[in-house]
Amino acid sequence: MIGESMQPKNLLVLMADEHNPKVLGSAGHCVVVTPHLDRLAMRGVRFTSAYTASPICVPARAAFATGRHVWQMGYWDNADPYDGTVPSWHHYLRSLGHEVVSIGKLHFRGRAGDDHGFSEEILPMHVAGGTGNLKTSIRDMSTRRDGAKLAGLAGPGESTYTHYDRDIASRAQIWLHEAGRRSPAKPWVLFVSFVAPHFPLTAPPEHYYAYASRTLPEPKLYASASRPDHPAISYFSEYMNYDAHFKNSADVKRALAGYFGLTSMLDRHVGNILHALDDAGLAAETRVVYTSDHGDNLGARGLWGKSTMYEESAGVPLIVGGSELPAGTVCKTPVSHLDLFPFFLECVGAPPPDFREALAGVSLNSVLRGADHDRTVMSEYHAVGSTSAVFMLRSGKYKYVHYVGYPAQLFDLEQDPEELTDRAADPDHASVVARFETALRSMLDPEAVDRRAKQRQLELIERAGGRTAVLNGHDFGWTPVPALQ
């Protein structure tokens, strides 16, 4: 267990993009091979109930930076990027004299004059054009996604994303050997952020064929008759339209092999960085955190991509490694990305900021010391594929999902970890549903938050020239790498 007072050390934060928390060897996945991440887990703590603040890139990353809920700070969807005006942990640590460097994907606004709080941004990926895909602010079927590329590009090969991740890993290794070995007055923080295993599901051949040559399990509840009958989920499935382009089991297998291959590629990059950390003599004086901005449904229930509150999408892998951590610890207490802001400060020996009351999380250190086992964590969604706001609360064994204008969902993750049975309409669980709704409404007004998000999205659309102009604009399948922006 980490002690009451943490010894200040350097901090290496590794982030993936769209890494389903179940697709990890140490999480018990039956196929995927992730030896380097598994080794990190064996040297530290793996959190089995960790959640993103929002299961879509831009809001998730803004919340990760600021330690605040989306409803508190704004930045509602992928066309509403973080601009640096809300204080982040990078701003705060830099102000105290720490070197805080990012390498790779940030997905912030990135306009001239924006200060995101880093001492240096290396190979940064921001939203395209400083606005991102404005079509994500229009939430009716007129912007229904054409998901053909997800299925069509799945397979062996290279993409701009695999090249970009290779560059990120290389620059991280160079930084550790060159800059990391300096002896600054205060511990440094290096944030290394990859795009894998985010689609396109094009994986380097050496990783793709490691899975394509094997029998792969069909995604959970993939058969049409098995899929959940919930109006909000049905709307999302029709809106995103990804699964309609998978014509047979071979198509599905190509997508799975591509995703698994990208995950193994990512794991190798992580291994190279951890080797560089050790080779540079920095391992003993550096804590390592691994996570992802959100997960990926990966075909479960016929859903692909993120944007839902199922464990595959709203859940994230979270591993913390350090020499003072008990090896191979598994923590089941629900935690959130919002808990990382105070934890990062403790890692490097920084005092709490004056605005500590605005932060929504508690340090992982206090969670590991046994504080607040009955805590509740939240995720929320206000973007494409949803007609109204979605809020998820996780407390103890239960997960409650509140949809504005639709029936709720309730899952007993202790008895039903795969979320096969929705208990929300079960009379025996009526009191549990009522308790969660009361808890949610004690935090916020769901309908008012929904109105705020939609008003902001309407303002963004009008600022861009109106609905017709946005609909006629370019629709990014995924954010271009820096060299192509």
Secondary structure per residue as TSV (DSSP state, phi and psi in degrees):
chain	resnum	aa	ss	phi	psi
A	1	M	-	360.0	141.4
A	2	I	-	-69.8	143.2
A	3	G	-	-76.4	176.7
A	4	E	S	-59.1	-37.4
A	5	S	S	-119.7	122.0
A	6	M	-	-86.4	136.2
A	7	Q	-	-70.6	129.4
A	8	P	-	-61.5	130.9
A	9	K	-	-141.7	166.2
A	10	N	E	-62.4	161.5
A	11	L	E	-135.1	123.6
A	12	L	E	-110.7	116.3
A	13	V	E	-109.1	120.7
A	14	L	E	-111.7	125.5
A	15	M	E	-125.3	132.7
A	16	A	E	-96.7	177.6
A	17	D	S	-127.2	117.4
A	18	E	S	71.8	36.5
A	19	H	-	-90.1	107.0
A	20	N	-	-57.8	124.3
A	21	P	T	-64.3	-18.1
A	22	K	T	-81.3	-17.1
A	23	V	S	-92.7	73.3
A	24	L	S	-157.5	132.0
A	25	G	G	-56.2	-45.0
A	26	S	G	-69.5	-15.2
A	27	A	G	-88.3	0.1
A	28	G	T	92.5	16.8
A	29	H	-	-63.4	139.7
A	30	C	S	-80.5	-10.7
A	31	V	S	-126.9	-50.4
A	32	V	-	-65.2	145.2
A	33	V	-	-114.2	116.2
A	34	T	-	-135.7	66.9
A	35	P	H	-62.8	-34.9
A	36	H	H	-74.3	-41.2
A	37	L	H	-67.9	-36.1
A	38	D	H	-64.9	-38.3
A	39	R	H	-66.8	-38.8
A	40	L	H	-62.0	-41.3
A	41	A	H	-63.6	-37.7
A	42	M	H	-70.5	-19.3
A	43	R	T	-96.2	3.1
A	44	G	E	-158.4	-135.3
A	45	V	E	-120.3	132.7
A	46	R	E	-113.1	125.3
A	47	F	E	-93.3	121.0
A	48	T	S	-91.4	-7.7
A	49	S	S	-132.3	58.2
A	50	A	E	-102.4	144.3
A	51	Y	E	-134.5	147.6
A	52	T	-	-76.0	158.2
A	53	A	S	-75.8	-21.5
A	54	S	S	-161.4	130.7
A	55	P	S	-82.0	53.5
A	56	I	S	-156.6	148.6
A	57	C	H	-55.4	-61.0
A	58	V	H	-63.4	-51.0
A	59	P	H	-61.9	-37.9
A	60	A	H	-60.0	-44.3
A	61	R	H	-74.4	-31.6
A	62	A	H	-66.0	-42.7
A	63	A	H	-67.1	-39.5
A	64	F	H	-58.6	-38.7
A	65	A	H	-74.0	-41.2
A	66	T	H	-97.1	-16.2
A	67	G	-	71.9	21.4
A	68	R	S	-124.9	152.5
A	69	H	-	-64.1	153.5
A	70	V	H	-58.7	-41.5
A	71	W	H	-65.3	-22.1
A	72	Q	H	-82.4	-36.5
A	73	M	H	-107.3	-17.8
A	74	G	-	90.3	-146.2
A	75	Y	-	56.3	66.3
A	76	W	-	-79.9	-33.7
A	77	D	S	-146.8	-170.7
A	78	N	T	-75.2	-1.5
A	79	A	T	-107.9	14.4
A	80	D	S	-132.8	67.8
A	81	P	-	-79.4	154.4
A	82	Y	-	-60.1	129.7
A	83	D	-	-112.6	2.7
A	84	G	S	92.0	-0.1
A	85	T	-	-79.3	-26.1
A	86	V	S	-89.5	129.1
A	87	P	-	-58.7	136.1
A	88	S	-	-112.2	168.7
A	89	W	H	-65.6	-27.6
A	90	H	H	-70.2	-41.0
A	91	H	H	-57.5	-48.9
A	92	Y	H	-65.4	-46.9
A	93	L	H	-66.4	-38.2
A	94	R	H	-61.7	-39.5
A	95	S	H	-64.8	-22.5
A	96	L	T	-90.7	1.1
A	97	G	T	98.3	7.7
A	98	H	-	-82.3	144.2
A	99	E	-	-81.9	123.8
A	100	V	E	-128.4	105.5
A	101	V	E	-117.3	137.9
A	102	S	E	-112.4	145.7
A	103	I	E	-132.3	119.4
A	104	G	E	105.2	-153.8
A	105	K	E	-67.6	128.9
A	106	L	-	-116.3	-41.5
A	107	H	-	64.1	38.3
A	108	F	S	-95.7	-173.5
A	109	R	-	-69.5	-49.4
A	110	G	-	73.9	25.0
A	111	R	-	-83.2	159.2
A	112	A	T	-55.9	130.2
A	113	G	T	95.3	-16.9
A	114	D	-	-67.6	134.8
A	115	D	-	-117.2	107.1
A	116	H	-	-87.5	-5.0
A	117	G	S	103.2	-5.4
A	118	F	-	-85.1	150.0
A	119	S	S	-66.8	-34.9
A	120	E	E	-155.3	140.3
A	121	E	E	-113.6	118.5
A	122	I	E	-108.0	127.9
A	123	L	E	50.8	45.1
A	124	P	E	-72.2	136.6
A	125	M	E	-104.5	118.4
A	126	H	-	-114.0	174.0
A	127	V	-	-63.1	148.5
A	128	A	G	-65.2	129.9
A	129	G	G	67.5	12.2
A	130	G	G	77.6	-1.1
A	131	T	T	-124.9	-27.0
A	132	G	-	75.6	-159.2
A	133	N	-	-87.5	99.0
A	134	L	G	-65.4	-17.9
A	135	K	G	-64.1	-20.1
A	136	T	G	-70.3	-12.9
A	137	S	G	-86.5	-8.7
A	138	I	-	-100.3	118.8
A	139	R	-	-111.9	19.0
A	140	D	S	-104.0	179.6
A	141	M	G	-68.4	-7.6
A	142	S	G	-66.6	-18.7
A	143	T	G	-112.2	24.8
A	144	R	-	-50.3	132.8
A	145	R	-	-74.1	141.6
A	146	D	-	-94.9	103.0
A	147	G	T	-86.6	19.4
A	148	A	H	-61.7	-34.6
A	149	K	H	-65.6	-30.8
A	150	L	H	-60.0	-49.1
A	151	A	H	-75.7	-40.1
A	152	G	H	-68.0	-29.6
A	153	L	T	-98.2	-2.5
A	154	A	-	-68.4	128.8
A	155	G	E	152.4	-170.2
A	156	P	E	-81.8	147.9
A	157	G	S	144.3	-165.0
A	158	E	-	-122.3	154.0
A	159	S	-	-135.7	173.1
A	160	T	H	-60.0	-29.1
A	161	Y	H	-72.6	-40.4
A	162	T	H	-66.8	-37.6
A	163	H	H	-64.6	-42.4
A	164	Y	H	-62.4	-45.1
A	165	D	H	-62.9	-36.7
A	166	R	H	-63.0	-40.7
A	167	D	H	-65.3	-41.0
A	168	I	H	-59.6	-47.8
A	169	A	H	-61.7	-40.3
A	170	S	H	-64.0	-46.7
A	171	R	H	-65.0	-33.6
A	172	A	H	-65.7	-42.9
A	173	Q	H	-63.2	-42.6
A	174	I	H	-62.3	-44.3
A	175	W	H	-60.4	-44.1
A	176	L	H	-62.9	-41.6
A	177	H	H	-72.1	-35.1
A	178	E	H	-95.8	-62.1
A	179	A	T	-81.9	-36.7
A	180	G	T	-65.7	-22.6
A	181	R	T	-85.9	-5.8
A	182	R	S	-64.3	167.0
A	183	S	-	-114.8	76.7
A	184	P	-	-70.0	163.1
A	185	A	S	-67.1	-27.5
A	186	K	S	-130.1	155.6
A	187	P	-	-58.9	145.9
A	188	W	-	-94.1	165.1
A	189	V	E	-128.4	128.4
A	190	L	E	-118.7	119.0
A	191	F	E	-105.7	112.5
A	192	V	E	-112.4	117.8
A	193	S	E	-125.4	115.3
A	194	F	-	-93.4	167.6
A	195	V	-	-102.0	-18.5
A	196	A	T	-71.4	150.7
A	197	P	T	-93.6	33.3
A	198	H	S	-57.0	142.1
A	199	F	S	-61.2	154.3
A	200	P	S	-69.4	141.4
A	201	L	-	-84.0	50.2
A	202	T	E	-101.1	112.8
A	203	A	E	-112.8	144.2
A	204	P	-	-51.8	141.1
A	205	P	H	-53.3	-39.8
A	206	E	H	-63.4	-25.4
A	207	H	H	-93.4	-39.0
A	208	Y	H	-60.9	-49.6
A	209	Y	H	-73.0	-15.4
A	210	A	H	-63.0	-22.8
A	211	Y	H	-110.6	-35.3
A	212	A	H	-64.5	-23.7
A	213	S	T	-84.3	0.6
A	214	R	S	-114.5	165.0
A	215	T	-	-80.1	123.5
A	216	L	-	-108.8	140.8
A	217	P	-	-69.4	143.0
A	218	E	-	-66.5	143.4
A	219	P	-	-55.8	148.9
A	220	K	T	-59.0	135.6
A	221	L	T	52.7	37.1
A	222	Y	-	-77.4	-33.4
A	223	A	S	-59.5	139.8
A	224	S	G	-53.6	-40.3
A	225	A	G	-70.0	-17.3
A	226	S	G	-92.2	-12.1
A	227	R	S	-72.0	148.8
A	228	P	-	-64.2	141.8
A	229	D	-	-100.4	78.0
A	230	H	-	-131.1	128.5
A	231	P	H	-58.8	-37.4
A	232	A	H	-69.1	-38.6
A	233	I	H	-70.5	-38.8
A	234	S	H	-63.1	-41.6
A	235	Y	H	-61.9	-46.4
A	236	F	H	-59.8	-44.2
A	237	S	H	-62.2	-41.6
A	238	E	H	-70.0	-38.6
A	239	Y	H	-65.1	-48.6
A	240	M	H	-74.2	-34.7
A	241	N	-	63.2	19.0
A	242	Y	-	-70.6	-46.6
A	243	D	G	-68.7	-21.9
A	244	A	G	-61.6	-19.2
A	245	H	G	-95.6	1.4
A	246	F	-	-94.9	104.9
A	247	K	-	-83.9	-23.3
A	248	N	S	-158.3	179.6
A	249	S	H	-66.1	-27.1
A	250	A	H	-66.4	-38.4
A	251	D	H	-63.0	-43.9
A	252	V	H	-62.9	-41.9
A	253	K	H	-63.1	-39.7
A	254	R	H	-60.9	-41.2
A	255	A	H	-65.9	-43.6
A	256	L	H	-64.1	-44.5
A	257	A	H	-64.0	-36.7
A	258	G	H	-64.7	-45.5
A	259	Y	H	-65.9	-46.7
A	260	F	H	-62.3	-39.3
A	261	G	H	-64.1	-41.8
A	262	L	H	-64.5	-34.9
A	263	T	H	-65.7	-42.2
A	264	S	H	-67.4	-36.5
A	265	M	H	-61.0	-46.3
A	266	L	H	-58.0	-44.2
A	267	D	H	-60.1	-38.8
A	268	R	H	-65.8	-40.2
A	269	H	H	-60.9	-43.4
A	270	V	H	-60.1	-43.1
A	271	G	H	-60.5	-41.6
A	272	N	H	-64.4	-38.9
A	273	I	H	-68.4	-43.4
A	274	L	H	-65.4	-34.1
A	275	H	H	-65.1	-42.0
A	276	A	H	-63.0	-39.9
A	277	L	H	-59.5	-43.2
A	278	D	H	-70.5	-44.0
A	279	D	H	-64.6	-29.9
A	280	A	T	-82.4	0.7
A	281	G	T	75.6	25.2
A	282	L	-	-109.0	-5.2
A	283	A	G	-61.4	-42.1
A	284	A	G	-69.2	-23.2
A	285	E	G	-109.1	21.3
A	286	T	E	-136.1	129.2
A	287	R	E	-89.0	148.8
A	288	V	E	-124.4	131.8
A	289	V	E	-121.6	129.8
A	290	Y	E	-119.2	134.7
A	291	T	E	-158.5	-173.7
A	292	S	E	-134.7	155.9
A	293	D	S	-66.0	-31.6
A	294	H	-	-168.5	-174.5
A	295	G	-	-105.5	-154.6
A	296	D	-	-152.3	131.8
A	297	N	-	-62.8	-31.7
A	298	L	T	53.2	43.9
A	299	G	T	87.7	-15.1
A	300	A	G	-59.4	132.4
A	301	R	G	63.3	18.0
A	302	G	G	77.9	13.4
A	303	L	-	-104.9	142.5
A	304	W	-	-130.2	155.3
A	305	G	S	79.2	-161.8
A	306	K	S	-106.1	-141.0
A	307	S	-	78.9	5.0
A	308	T	S	-118.5	170.6
A	309	M	-	-98.2	9.4
A	310	Y	S	-66.5	156.8
A	311	E	H	-55.6	-36.8
A	312	E	H	-62.9	-26.8
A	313	S	H	-105.6	-51.6
A	314	A	H	-82.5	-20.9
A	315	G	B	-77.7	153.3
A	316	V	-	-136.2	149.9
A	317	P	-	-70.0	142.4
A	318	L	E	-146.3	115.6
A	319	I	E	-128.5	134.8
A	320	V	E	-123.4	122.7
A	321	G	E	-117.4	142.1
A	322	G	-	-175.2	153.2
A	323	S	T	-64.1	-24.8
A	324	E	T	-91.4	0.0
A	325	L	S	-86.5	142.6
A	326	P	-	-67.6	126.3
A	327	A	T	-63.0	136.1
A	328	G	T	70.9	23.9
A	329	T	E	-76.6	139.3
A	330	V	E	-118.7	123.5
A	331	C	E	-108.8	122.5
A	332	K	-	-96.1	-7.6
A	333	T	S	-63.5	132.3
A	334	P	-	-60.0	132.4
A	335	V	E	-134.4	168.5
A	336	S	E	-136.2	158.8
A	337	H	G	-56.4	-25.9
A	338	L	G	-67.7	-17.5
A	339	D	G	-78.4	-8.3
A	340	L	H	-81.5	-29.4
A	341	F	H	-55.0	-58.2
A	342	P	H	-65.2	-31.2
A	343	F	H	-67.1	-43.1
A	344	F	H	-59.8	-39.3
A	345	L	H	-63.7	-43.7
A	346	E	H	-62.7	-37.4
A	347	C	H	-57.8	-39.5
A	348	V	H	-100.8	4.2
A	349	G	T	82.5	24.7
A	350	A	-	-90.1	142.0
A	351	P	-	-72.9	160.7
A	352	P	-	-61.9	148.1
A	353	P	-	-78.3	166.4
A	354	D	T	-62.2	-26.5
A	355	F	T	-95.0	27.2
A	356	R	G	-57.6	-31.7
A	357	E	G	-65.6	-21.5
A	358	A	G	-80.1	-15.0
A	359	L	-	-78.9	138.7
A	360	A	-	-91.7	-17.1
A	361	G	-	-105.2	176.3
A	362	V	-	-121.8	155.3
A	363	S	-	-64.1	141.9
A	364	L	H	-57.6	-26.4
A	365	N	H	-59.8	-45.4
A	366	S	H	-68.2	-34.2
A	367	V	H	-62.8	-43.5
A	368	L	H	-69.3	-23.8
A	369	R	T	-82.2	-0.1
A	370	G	T	98.8	7.1
A	371	A	-	-76.8	137.9
A	372	D	-	56.6	57.2
A	373	H	T	-65.9	-21.3
A	374	D	T	-95.5	19.9
A	375	R	-	-67.2	159.3
A	376	T	E	-115.8	133.0
A	377	V	E	-117.0	157.0
A	378	M	E	-128.2	147.0
A	379	S	E	-131.9	155.3
A	380	E	E	-147.6	159.9
A	381	Y	E	-145.8	133.6
A	382	H	-	-141.3	38.8
A	383	A	S	-133.5	-161.3
A	384	V	T	-53.2	142.6
A	385	G	T	87.1	0.6
A	386	S	-	-128.9	134.9
A	387	T	S	-83.1	-16.9
A	388	S	S	-154.5	173.4
A	389	A	-	-64.5	147.0
A	390	V	E	-127.2	133.0
A	391	F	E	-128.2	134.0
A	392	M	E	-116.1	132.8
A	393	L	E	-118.7	132.1
A	394	R	E	-120.3	124.0
A	395	S	E	-145.6	125.1
A	396	G	T	58.6	-130.1
A	397	K	T	-87.4	-7.7
A	398	Y	E	-102.1	146.0
A	399	K	E	-122.2	126.9
A	400	Y	E	-116.6	132.4
A	401	V	E	-121.1	120.7
A	402	H	E	-106.4	121.1
A	403	Y	E	-108.8	124.1
A	404	V	T	-67.0	117.2
A	405	G	T	89.7	-0.5
A	406	Y	S	-133.4	163.8
A	407	P	-	-63.5	151.5
A	408	A	-	-77.3	169.4
A	409	Q	E	-124.8	150.5
A	410	L	E	-143.1	130.8
A	411	F	E	-128.5	137.7
A	412	D	E	-94.5	97.3
A	413	L	T	-75.2	-11.9
A	414	E	T	-77.4	-46.1
A	415	Q	T	-86.1	-23.8
A	416	D	-	-138.2	66.5
A	417	P	T	-63.8	-20.3
A	418	E	T	-92.7	5.5
A	419	E	-	54.2	51.8
A	420	L	-	-87.5	-24.0
A	421	T	-	-128.6	116.2
A	422	D	-	-81.3	120.9
A	423	R	-	-97.5	3.8
A	424	A	T	-61.4	-33.9
A	425	A	T	-92.6	2.6
A	426	D	-	-78.1	120.5
A	427	P	G	-55.3	-31.3
A	428	D	G	-67.7	-15.8
A	429	H	G	-113.0	12.3
A	430	A	H	-59.7	-39.7
A	431	S	H	-68.0	-33.0
A	432	V	H	-67.2	-44.5
A	433	V	H	-60.7	-45.2
A	434	A	H	-62.9	-39.8
A	435	R	H	-64.0	-41.5
A	436	F	H	-67.6	-41.0
A	437	E	H	-64.2	-39.2
A	438	T	H	-61.7	-42.3
A	439	A	H	-63.2	-42.5
A	440	L	H	-62.8	-46.6
A	441	R	H	-70.9	-17.4
A	442	S	H	-76.4	-20.4
A	443	M	H	-89.3	-39.6
A	444	L	-	-160.3	168.7
A	445	D	-	-101.2	105.2
A	446	P	H	-56.9	-41.9
A	447	E	H	-67.5	-38.9
A	448	A	H	-67.5	-40.5
A	449	V	H	-63.7	-41.0
A	450	D	H	-59.0	-43.0
A	451	R	H	-65.5	-40.7
A	452	R	H	-60.6	-46.5
A	453	A	H	-60.6	-46.4
A	454	K	H	-67.5	-34.8
A	455	Q	H	-65.3	-42.5
A	456	R	H	-63.1	-42.3
A	457	Q	H	-64.5	-39.0
A	458	L	H	-62.6	-40.2
A	459	E	H	-63.3	-41.5
A	460	L	H	-63.4	-40.8
A	461	I	H	-64.7	-45.2
A	462	E	H	-65.8	-37.8
A	463	R	H	-63.9	-29.5
A	464	A	T	-87.1	5.4
A	465	G	T	110.4	1.1
A	466	G	-	102.0	170.3
A	467	R	H	-57.6	-45.4
A	468	T	H	-62.6	-43.0
A	469	A	H	-62.0	-41.3
A	470	V	H	-67.0	-43.3
A	471	L	H	-63.4	-31.1
A	472	N	T	-86.1	-3.2
A	473	G	S	-79.7	176.5
A	474	H	-	-71.2	138.5
A	475	D	-	-108.6	107.1
A	476	F	-	-73.9	128.7
A	477	G	S	-70.7	-35.3
A	478	W	S	-161.0	160.2
A	479	T	-	-66.0	130.7
A	480	P	-	-65.5	150.7
A	481	V	-	-68.8	160.4
A	482	P	G	-52.0	-39.5
A	483	A	G	-65.8	-20.5
A	484	L	G	-103.4	-0.1
A	485	Q	-	-85.6	360.0
